Amino acid sequence: MIGRITGTLIEKLPPTICVDVNGVGYDIDVPMSTYYDLGDIHSKITLFTHLTVREDAHVLYGFGNAAERAAFRTLIKVSGIGARTALSILSGLSVQDLATAIQQQDAGLLTTVPGIGKKTAERLLLELRGKFGADSAIAASLPEQAHNERSDILNALLALGYNNTEASKALKALPEDVNVSDGIRLALQSLSKR
C-alpha cells in the first residue's frame, strides 16, 4: 500500500496529476479541492494516498490531508459509490460539509454535487449515518477550530447568494488562521474582483 507521496509536481491535467519521486512519475487522481491547493508545476508537494488494485489497473488517488483520504475510504465502502463518484463528492463538498450533511441527514446538500441524485443521496445518508460523527476517524483528523470557522465563513458566503464553487474557491484563498469576520471580508473582496 502506498500511503503517502512526497515529490515534485510535473504535470497537471485535472483530475490527474503526475508527481516525480526520485525519477519515477506517479499518475495520481485527486479531487478538485486538492487540485486547487496544489502549487505550480515543479513545486514540491506531499499527498496522502490510497491505492486501488483492480483486475485491469492500479489506480493511485491523492488527497491534501488525512481527513479527505479517510472520507474517500469511507465513501467507497458504500454500495454503488465508486472511486470516481467519491472524488466527485469530495470535489463538490468539503469534508466538514459532508459530515454536516450526514449528521443533519440533509439530502439536498448532497444533491448539489454533479452526478448525485436524490436516491443516491438518501442511500449515502443511510449508510454513512454515524460514520462522520464526532468520535469517527474522519472527525479526529479535522482541526476542529479551523474547520468551524471556515464552515461559518462558507455558510455566510452561501447565505449571501454565492454558489458553492465560488464560495469554496474564495475560502481556499484565505490565510489558514483567519477569523470569521476577517475571512468573510477578505472573501467578499476576492469575489468582487471576479
Summary of the structure (lengths in Angstrom):
residues: 194
radius of gyration: 16.9
end to end distance: 42.3
largest distance: 50.8
contacts: 584
relative contact order: 0.10
helix: 47%
strand: 20%
